[in-house]
C-alpha cells in the first residue's frame, strides 16, 4: 500500500505524477494523518475500470450458464429435438472459434479489453454467449 501526505502533490506535482506512473497502482493521500484521497495514473484507472466491467460480465455469464443448463433441461423435457437443435447451433458456433478465433464484434474501446483478454462473443438467437479462448 502506497501512502503519501497531501503535501507531496502540492509541493512537487511532476514528481508525484511520475511516482504514480512508475508504481502503476493507487496512492493514498493523507490529510492531517488521515486517509483522504486515492490517486492513480489514468492508465491504471482504465485497467481497473475494465477489470470491474469484466468481473461484472463474468458474474452475469456464470448465472447464464446455470440458467442455460436449467433452460436446456426444461426445453428437452418439452421438446428434445429443439434442445438438440439449440445445442447443435451452440456447438457449431464454438467450433467456428477454432477457425476464426477473433470472431465477435468490438462494441467500444471498453469492450475491446475483453477481446484482448481472450474473451469472444457468440450469438445463437436468442442467446448471447461469452467464451474465453485458451
C-alpha positions as CSV (number, residue, x, y, z in Angstrom):
1,X,0.0,0.0,0.0
2,X,1.4,3.4,-1.1
3,X,0.6,6.3,1.3
4,X,1.8,9.8,0.8
5,X,0.9,13.1,2.6
6,X,-1.1,15.6,0.6
7,X,1.9,17.9,0.6
8,X,3.6,15.5,-1.8
9,X,1.3,16.5,-4.6
10,X,1.2,20.2,-3.6
11,X,4.9,20.7,-3.4
12,X,6.0,18.5,-6.4
13,X,3.2,17.7,-8.8
14,X,5.5,16.5,-11.6
15,X,7.5,14.2,-9.2
16,X,4.3,12.9,-7.7
17,X,2.8,12.2,-11.2
18,X,6.0,10.4,-12.2
19,X,5.8,8.3,-9.0
20,X,2.1,7.3,-9.7
21,X,3.0,6.3,-13.2
22,X,6.1,4.3,-12.1
23,X,4.3,2.3,-9.3
24,X,1.3,1.9,-11.5
25,X,-1.2,1.4,-8.6
26,X,-3.3,3.6,-6.4
27,X,-1.6,6.0,-3.9
28,X,-3.5,7.1,-0.7
29,X,-3.1,10.7,0.1
30,X,-3.4,11.7,3.7
31,X,-4.5,15.0,5.3
32,X,-3.7,15.6,8.9
33,X,-2.5,11.9,9.2
34,X,-5.9,10.5,8.0
35,X,-6.6,8.9,4.6
36,X,-8.3,11.5,2.4
37,X,-8.0,10.7,-1.3
38,X,-6.8,7.9,-3.6
39,X,-4.8,8.9,-6.7
40,X,-3.6,6.8,-9.6
41,X,-2.5,7.2,-13.2
42,X,-5.1,7.4,-15.9
43,X,-3.9,4.1,-17.4
44,X,-4.2,2.3,-14.0
45,X,-7.7,3.7,-13.6
46,X,-8.8,2.5,-17.1
47,X,-7.4,-1.0,-16.4
48,X,-9.2,-1.0,-13.0
49,X,-12.5,0.0,-14.8
50,X,-12.0,-2.7,-17.4
51,X,-11.4,-5.4,-14.6
52,X,-14.6,-4.3,-12.8
53,X,-16.6,-4.4,-16.0
54,X,-15.2,-7.8,-16.9
55,X,-15.9,-9.2,-13.4
56,X,-19.5,-7.9,-13.6
57,X,-19.9,-9.6,-17.0
58,X,-18.4,-12.8,-15.8
59,X,-20.8,-12.9,-12.9
60,X,-23.7,-12.5,-15.3
61,X,-22.2,-15.2,-17.6
62,X,-21.9,-17.6,-14.7
63,X,-25.5,-17.0,-13.9
64,X,-26.5,-17.5,-17.5
65,X,-24.6,-20.8,-17.6
66,X,-26.5,-22.1,-14.7
67,X,-29.8,-20.8,-16.1
68,X,-28.8,-22.2,-19.6
69,X,-28.4,-25.7,-18.1
70,X,-31.8,-25.3,-16.5
71,X,-33.2,-24.0,-19.7
72,X,-31.9,-26.9,-21.7
73,X,-33.3,-29.3,-19.2
74,X,-36.6,-27.6,-19.5
75,X,-36.5,-27.5,-23.3
76,X,-35.5,-31.1,-23.5
77,X,-38.5,-32.2,-21.3
78,X,-40.9,-30.4,-23.7
79,X,-39.1,-30.8,-27.0
80,X,-36.0,-33.0,-27.2
81,X,-35.4,-32.0,-30.9
82,X,-35.5,-28.3,-30.0
83,X,-32.9,-28.8,-27.3
84,X,-30.7,-30.9,-29.6
85,X,-31.1,-28.2,-32.3
86,X,-30.0,-25.4,-29.9
87,X,-27.0,-27.5,-28.7
88,X,-26.0,-28.1,-32.3
89,X,-26.1,-24.4,-33.1
90,X,-24.0,-23.6,-30.0
91,X,-21.6,-26.4,-30.9
92,X,-21.2,-25.0,-34.4
93,X,-20.5,-21.5,-33.2
94,X,-18.0,-22.8,-30.6
95,X,-16.2,-24.9,-33.3
96,X,-16.1,-21.8,-35.5
97,X,-13.9,-20.1,-33.0
98,X,-11.1,-22.6,-33.8
99,X,-11.2,-21.4,-37.4
100,X,-11.9,-17.8,-36.7
101,X,-10.5,-17.1,-33.2
102,X,-11.1,-13.3,-33.5
103,X,-14.8,-13.7,-34.2
104,X,-17.1,-11.2,-32.5
105,X,-17.8,-7.5,-32.7
106,X,-15.9,-4.9,-30.7
107,X,-18.6,-2.7,-29.3
108,X,-16.5,0.1,-27.8
109,X,-13.0,0.8,-26.5
110,X,-14.0,-0.6,-23.1
111,X,-15.3,-3.8,-24.6
112,X,-12.0,-4.2,-26.6
113,X,-10.3,-5.1,-23.3
114,X,-12.5,-8.2,-23.1
115,X,-11.4,-9.2,-26.6
116,X,-7.7,-8.6,-25.7
117,X,-8.2,-10.8,-22.6
118,X,-9.1,-13.7,-24.8
119,X,-12.9,-13.4,-24.5
120,X,-15.1,-13.8,-27.6
121,X,-18.8,-13.3,-28.1
122,X,-21.1,-15.7,-29.9
123,X,-24.8,-15.3,-30.6
124,X,-27.2,-18.2,-31.1
125,X,-30.5,-16.4,-31.3
126,X,-31.9,-15.6,-28.9
127,X,-28.9,-16.3,-26.7
128,X,-25.6,-14.4,-26.3
129,X,-22.5,-16.1,-25.0
130,X,-19.1,-15.0,-23.7
131,X,-16.3,-17.5,-24.1
132,X,-12.6,-17.4,-23.2
133,X,-10.1,-18.8,-25.7
134,X,-7.3,-20.9,-24.1
